[in-house]
Amino acid sequence: MEKYSQLDTALPTVSAEEFYSQYIAQRRPVIVKGLLDDEAFKGRSWTDLDALSSKAGDRDVLVEPMHPTTQQFGTDVERVAVKFRDFLQSLRKDKGPYHYLTTQYAEHDPDALTVLPPPADALEPDFPRVPRLMGNLCLQQVNLWIGRSKDGSTSGLHHDFHDNLYCLLKGRKRFVLFPPSEIQHLYSYGKLDVLHDNGLISYTDAPVRSDGLPVRVALKTKVKALEEKLDAAPKGKGKARVDTKERQALIEAYEQALDELAQYTLDGADGIDADDEVDDFDALMAGLGEDDGAWADEGALREGGVEEEDSESSEEEETEEYPEWNGINADSENEDQSTGDEPPSFSRIPTALVHNHLGLSTTAVSSADKSLDAFPKYKEAIKPFVVELSAGEMLYLPASWWHEVTSTSTGTGDDAVHMAFNYWFYPPNRLDNFDQPYEDSLVWEYIRATNAPKQRATDTTSNKRKKSEGEGSLKHKKSKKQH
């Protein structure tokens, strides 16, 4: 009997509304047999490394070396700062080791926390902010992934906190997928807080709402949105200037929102001293509303963190500065306790054991004293999906679906690299509403309005086509996404 299951497939020409109802709303992964059909998408041209270097070579990036013991990426190995063009040139060497370009994140300046980290910021003219296929989801971040591995390199089993549209431009990717509910069998480093109805996993040290917003960020955004509405509301007429009913209702809502924010902070729900933290709301709003001009060095978080500096003090600042976006520092209560260097969303089960159990080829290495006997609950897990993704295809993966990714190069010379581009979107929590996929309309209307100038700049022919068809989502050392 097969040890794993297969996913459904869809065409990239499917309407956004159908894609939402069949896959996004159902929280079902799907293979899309083609790349984006948006006129604005020119990602295919990036596979020419010379052309890619000419567009984005000046950008500073952090690249990840492979872990010398486990022979995999997605670990706590220190990232290396390089110019993007120098990294691309390094992939042309006949012999490795080859580093990996993974997720890039803004450093300590909250104003640099944006949704388009380098080198993607230099490539913005080549892709739509929100592809036609993804309808009305709100963008969280985009990233470019580039590496080289003839025999395959692995990310480790983990999950992300946002819906992922993964576009494979070159090479092959093999995904091993488990649904979020399998957290009970997969030995996460973090301690589960809640599994939301839409499948999003939240951990105790940094609770997130079902729409992917950290709780305090959402509360601050609500306060800011109500402030804006109050500024715009009529103040009444005459000398007395008695508040209108509308304005009085807004005042009451605003005061209640302030109370909720104050209470949340006083309760210490995130375990952080409020006096020591950066304003996460300002960081979010800076990312949504600022121009894309000022980009700082950023580190890998998901497939990878914030830039790692030499001093121990700066490392401590990292874990405190963006606690809700990146911290998620909960220690698991499982017996196989780690040193705390691994993100909560990673599995403790060695990748090699997962591959061997499924009969899959692997280059990952596990210590001789490790076996699946140390992880008895894993044997109760459902059959995973195993996806073989080829260049020119996409994978839609809902938030918190567990995945291990093996990346393989398929050619020689410049064709010896593997390359992917992905979007992360905030996970919808109003699953029966294509036009308004997020429940907290006040917060999301404010976020969308703040982001509107950027969104308008990408209102290309494909976006107009969508409207004509009636179609109406930090490394920090503690939180990585790997692909």
C-alpha positions in Angstrom: 0.0 0.0 0.0 1.2 3.5 -0.8 2.7 5.3 2.1 1.5 8.7 0.8 -1.3 10.4 -1.0 -1.5 12.6 -4.1 -2.9 16.1 -4.5 -5.5 17.4 -7.0 -4.5 19.6 -9.9 -5.9 22.8 -11.3 -5.2 25.0 -14.3 -3.8 28.5 -13.9 -6.7 29.9 -16.0 -9.3 28.9 -13.4 -11.3 31.9 -12.2 -10.3 33.4 -8.9 -13.7 32.8 -7.4 -13.6 29.1 -8.3 -10.1 28.8 -6.9 -11.2 30.4 -3.7 -14.3 28.2 -3.2 -12.6 24.9 -4.2 -9.2 25.3 -2.5 -8.6 28.4 -0.4 -11.9 28.2 1.4 -11.6 24.5 1.8 -8.0 24.9 3.1 -6.9 22.3 0.5 -3.5 22.4 -1.2 -3.5 22.0 -4.9 -0.9 21.8 -7.7 -1.5 24.4 -10.4 -0.3 23.1 -13.8 1.3 26.4 -15.0 2.6 29.7 -13.8 0.7 32.9 -13.2 -1.3 34.2 -16.3 -1.1 37.8 -15.1 0.4 40.0 -17.8 2.5 41.7 -15.2 4.3 38.4 -14.3 7.7 38.2 -15.9 9.3 35.8 -13.5 10.3 33.4 -16.2 13.0 35.8 -17.3 14.8 35.6 -14.0 16.1 32.1 -14.9 18.7 34.0 -17.0 21.2 34.7 -14.2 22.9 37.5 -16.1 19.6 39.3 -16.6 18.7 38.7 -13.0 22.0 40.1 -11.8 21.6 43.2 -13.9 18.2 43.9 -12.3 18.9 43.1 -8.7 22.7 42.5 -8.3 23.3 45.5 -6.2 21.0 44.3 -3.4 22.4 43.1 -0.1 21.1 39.7 0.9 21.8 37.0 3.5 22.4 33.5 2.3 22.3 30.3 4.3 25.1 27.7 4.5 24.1 24.1 4.8 24.4 22.6 8.3 27.6 20.6 8.4 26.1 17.7 10.4 22.5 17.3 9.3 23.3 18.3 5.7 20.2 20.4 5.4 19.0 24.0 5.4 16.5 25.7 7.8 18.8 25.4 10.9 20.4 27.9 13.2 23.6 28.2 11.1 24.6 31.8 10.8 23.7 33.5 7.6 26.3 35.2 5.4 25.9 38.8 4.1 26.7 39.1 0.4 25.8 41.2 -2.7 23.1 39.4 -4.7 25.3 39.4 -7.8 28.2 37.7 -5.9 25.8 35.0 -4.6 24.6 34.3 -8.2 28.2 34.1 -9.3 29.0 31.6 -6.6 26.4 29.3 -7.9 28.4 29.0 -11.1 31.3 27.3 -9.4 32.0 23.7 -10.5 32.2 22.5 -6.9 30.3 23.4 -3.7 29.4 23.9 -1.0 26.6 26.2 -2.3 24.7 28.5 -0.1 21.0 29.1 -0.3 19.0 32.3 -0.8 16.0 32.0 1.6 13.5 34.4 3.2 14.9 37.9 3.7 13.6 40.0 6.6 14.1 43.6 7.7 16.6 44.4 10.5 16.0 46.4 13.6 14.6 49.6 12.1 10.8 49.0 12.1 10.4 51.3 9.1 12.3 48.7 7.1 9.8 46.0 7.8 8.2 45.7 4.4 6.5 43.1 2.3 9.1 43.3 -0.5 12.5 42.4 0.9 15.6 42.3 -1.3 16.1 41.2 -4.0 12.4 41.1 -4.6 12.1 44.9 -4.2 14.3 45.3 -7.3 12.1 42.9 -9.3 8.8 44.5 -8.4 8.1 45.6 -12.0 8.1 41.9 -13.0 5.2 40.6 -10.8 1.8 41.7 -9.6 1.4 42.4 -5.9 -1.7 40.1 -5.7 -2.0 37.7 -8.6 -5.4 37.4 -10.3 -5.7 33.8 -9.1 -5.6 34.9 -5.4 -8.6 37.1 -5.6 -9.0 39.4 -2.5 -6.4 38.0 -0.2 -4.0 40.5 1.4 -0.3 40.2 0.7 2.1 39.6 3.6 5.4 39.1 1.8 7.1 37.8 -1.4 10.5 36.0 -1.6 12.9 34.6 -4.1 14.6 31.2 -3.4 17.7 30.2 -5.2 20.2 27.4 -4.6 22.1 24.6 -6.3 22.0 20.9 -5.4 22.4 18.0 -7.8 21.4 15.4 -5.2 18.7 17.4 -3.4 18.8 19.6 -0.3 16.1 19.6 2.4 14.4 22.3 4.5 13.3 20.2 7.4 9.7 19.5 8.4 7.9 22.7 9.5 4.9 24.9 8.8 4.4 28.6 7.9 1.9 31.1 9.3 0.5 32.4 6.0 -1.1 31.0 2.8 1.6 30.2 0.3 1.5 30.4 -3.5 4.8 28.8 -4.6 5.9 29.3 -8.2 8.7 27.0 -9.4 10.8 28.7 -12.1 13.7 26.2 -12.4 14.7 22.8 -11.0 12.5 20.4 -9.1 10.9 20.4 -5.7 9.5 17.5 -3.7 7.1 18.4 -0.9 6.0 16.1 1.9 2.7 17.6 3.3 0.7 17.0 6.5 -2.4 19.0 7.5 -2.2 21.3 10.5 -4.2 18.9 12.7 -1.3 16.5 12.6 0.6 18.8 15.0 -0.3 16.2 17.7 1.8 13.6 15.9 4.7 15.8 14.6 6.5 16.9 17.7 6.7 20.6 17.2 9.3 22.6 19.2 6.6 25.1 20.2 3.7 24.6 22.6 0.3 24.7 21.0 -2.0 27.6 22.0 -4.9 27.0 19.6 -5.6 25.5 16.3 -7.9 28.0 14.6 -10.9 26.9 12.5 -9.1 27.9 9.3 -6.2 25.7 10.2 -3.8 28.3 11.4 -1.6 27.2 14.3 -0.9 29.6 17.2 1.7 29.1 19.9 1.6 30.1 23.5 4.4 32.6 23.6 3.1 34.7 20.6 -0.6 34.2 20.0 -1.9 35.0 16.5 -5.4 35.5 15.4 -7.0 33.3 12.8 -6.2 36.0 10.1 -2.5 35.7 10.9 -2.2 39.0 12.7 -0.4 38.9 16.1 -3.0 39.9 18.8 -1.3 43.1 19.9 -0.7 44.2 16.3 -4.4 43.7 15.6 -5.4 45.7 18.7 -3.1 48.6 17.8 -4.4 48.6 14.2 -8.0 48.8 15.5 -7.1 51.8 17.7 -5.4 53.5 14.7 -8.4 52.8 12.4 -10.9 54.2 14.9 -8.7 57.3 15.3 -8.9 57.9 11.6 -12.6 57.4 11.6 -13.0 59.9 14.5 -10.9 62.5 12.6 -13.2 62.2 9.6 -16.5 62.1 11.6 -18.7 65.2 11.8 -18.2 67.1 15.0 -21.7 68.6 15.2 -22.8 72.2 14.7 -23.2 75.3 16.8 -21.3 76.6 19.7 -22.0 73.6 21.9 -20.7 71.3 19.1 -22.6 68.3 20.5 -21.2 65.1 19.1 -23.4 63.3 16.5 -24.6 59.8 17.3 -22.1 58.5 14.8 -19.2 60.3 16.4 -20.3 59.3 19.9 -20.5 55.6 18.9 -17.0 55.9 17.5 -15.7 57.5 20.7 -17.1 54.6 22.7 -15.6 52.1 20.3 -12.3 53.9 20.5 -12.2 54.0 24.3 -13.1 50.3 24.4 -10.3 49.5 21.9 -7.8 51.4 24.0 -9.0 49.5 27.1 -8.5 46.2 25.3 -5.0 47.1 24.2 -4.1 48.3 27.7 -5.5 45.2 29.3 -3.7 42.9 26.9 -0.4 44.7 27.5 -0.9 44.6 31.3 -1.8 41.0 31.3 1.6 40.3 29.7 0.0 37.9 27.3 3.1 37.7 25.2 5.5 37.4 28.1 7.4 40.6 27.1 7.9 43.9 29.0 5.9 46.4 27.0 8.5 49.1 27.8 11.2 47.2 26.0 9.5 46.4 22.8 9.3 48.1 19.4 6.0 49.3 18.2 4.8 46.4 16.1 1.9 48.3 14.7 4.2 51.0 13.4 6.4 48.3 11.9 3.4 46.8 10.1 2.1 50.2 8.9 5.6 51.2 7.7 5.7 48.1 5.6 2.3 48.7 4.1 2.5 52.4 3.6 6.1 53.5 3.1 7.8 53.8 -0.3 10.0 50.8 -1.2 13.2 52.9 -1.5 15.0 52.3 1.8 15.8 48.6 2.2 18.1 47.3 4.9 20.0 44.1 5.1 17.6 41.3 5.9 17.9 37.7 7.1 16.3 34.4 6.3 13.2 33.1 8.2 11.0 30.6 6.6 12.7 28.1 3.9 14.9 31.4 7.2 15.7 35.7 9.9 16.8 39.1 10.8 20.4 40.0 10.1 22.7 38.2 12.6 25.4 40.4 14.2 28.5 39.5 16.0 27.6 40.7 19.5 25.6 38.8 22.0 23.7 41.9 22.9 22.4 42.4 19.4 21.2 38.8 19.4 19.3 39.4 22.6 17.8 42.5 21.0 16.6 40.4 18.1 14.5 38.1 20.2 12.9 41.1 22.0 12.4 43.5 19.2 9.8 41.8 17.1 8.4 39.3 19.6 5.0 38.8 17.9 6.2 38.7 14.3 9.3 36.6 14.8 9.6 35.5 18.4 7.1 32.7 18.9 9.7 31.4 21.3 7.6 28.8 23.2 9.6 25.9 24.5 7.9 22.6 24.0 6.9 20.4 27.0 7.9 17.3 25.0 10.6 15.2 26.6 13.0 15.7 23.7 13.6 19.3 24.8 15.9 21.4 22.5 18.2 24.2 23.4 15.7 26.7 22.2 17.4 27.6 19.0 14.8 26.0 16.8 11.6 27.8 15.8 8.4 26.5 17.4 6.9 25.7 13.9 9.6 23.1 13.2 9.3 19.4 13.9 11.7 17.6 16.2 11.7 14.5 14.0 14.9 14.3 11.9 14.2 14.7 8.2 16.2 11.6 7.4 13.8 9.5 9.5 10.7 10.9 7.7 12.2 10.2 4.3 13.3 6.7 5.2 9.9 5.9 6.7 8.2 7.0 3.4 10.7 5.3 1.2 11.9 8.6 -0.3 15.5 9.4 -1.4 17.3 11.6 1.0 20.6 13.5 1.5 19.7 14.4 5.1 21.6 12.8 7.9 20.3 11.6 11.3 22.5 10.7 14.3 22.9 7.0 14.8 21.1 7.0 18.1 17.9 8.5 16.6 15.0 6.3 15.4 11.3 6.7 15.0 11.0 4.8 18.3 11.8 8.1 19.9 8.7 9.6 18.2 6.0 7.0 18.8 3.1 9.4 18.0 4.5 9.9 14.4 3.4 6.4 13.6 -0.2 7.4 14.2 0.0 10.3 11.7 -2.1 10.1 8.6 -0.6 9.3 5.2 1.1 12.5 4.0 0.8 14.0 0.5 4.0 13.8 -1.5 4.2 16.3 -4.3 6.7 16.3 -7.2 6.7 19.9 -8.5 8.3 20.7 -11.9 9.5 24.0 -13.3 6.6 25.9 -14.7 4.2 24.7 -12.0 2.8 26.2 -8.8 1.7 24.8 -5.4 -1.0 26.5 -3.3 -0.4 25.6 0.4 -2.8 26.9 3.1 -1.3 28.4 6.3 0.1 25.9 8.8 0.2 22.9 6.5 3.3 21.0 7.5 5.8 20.5 4.8 9.3 19.3 4.1 10.9 20.5 0.8 13.7 18.8 -1.1 15.1 21.1 -3.8 17.0 19.6 -6.8 18.9 21.1 -9.7 18.3 19.5 -13.1 20.8 21.0 -15.5 24.4 22.1 -15.9 26.1 25.4 -15.9 23.6 28.2 -15.3 20.9 25.6 -15.5 22.3 23.9 -12.5 20.4 26.1 -10.1 16.9 25.7 -8.7 14.8 28.8 -8.4 11.4 29.6 -7.0 9.3 32.7 -6.2 6.6 32.7 -3.7 3.8 34.9 -2.2 2.6 34.7 1.4 -0.9 36.0 2.1 -2.7 36.5 5.4 -4.9 33.5 5.8 -8.6 34.2 5.3 -11.0 33.5 8.2 -14.3 34.4 6.5 -14.2 31.3 4.2 -17.6 31.7 2.7 -17.0 35.2 1.4 -14.8 35.7 -1.7 -15.2 39.5 -1.8 -14.4 40.0 1.9 -12.3 37.0 3.1 -11.4 38.6 6.5 -13.8 38.8 9.5 -12.4 42.0 11.2 -13.6 44.4 8.5 -12.5 47.5 10.5 -8.9 46.3 10.7 -8.6 45.0 7.2 -10.2 48.0 5.6 -7.6 50.1 7.3 -4.7 47.9 6.2 -6.0 47.8 2.6 -6.5 51.5 2.5 -3.0 52.1 3.9 -1.6 49.8 1.2 -3.8 51.2 -1.6 -1.1 53.5 -3.2 1.1 50.5 -3.8 -1.8 48.3 -4.9 -2.9 50.9 -7.4 0.6 50.9 -9.0 0.1 47.3 -9.9 -3.4 47.6 -11.4 -2.3 46.0 -14.6 -4.3 44.6 -17.5 -4.7 41.4 -15.7 -6.2 43.2 -12.7 -8.6 45.0 -15.0 -9.5 41.6 -16.5 -10.3 40.4 -13.0 -12.7 43.2 -12.5 -14.4 42.7 -15.8 -15.0 39.1 -14.9 -16.8 40.2 -11.7 -14.1 39.1 -9.3 -14.4 41.4 -6.5 -2.5 37.4 2.1 10.7 37.3 11.3 14.7 35.0 10.7 14.5 36.0 13.6 16.3 33.1 15.0 13.1 31.9 16.4 10.8 31.7 13.4 11.8 30.5 10.0 10.0 29.5 6.8 11.7 27.1 4.5 11.1 26.1 0.9 
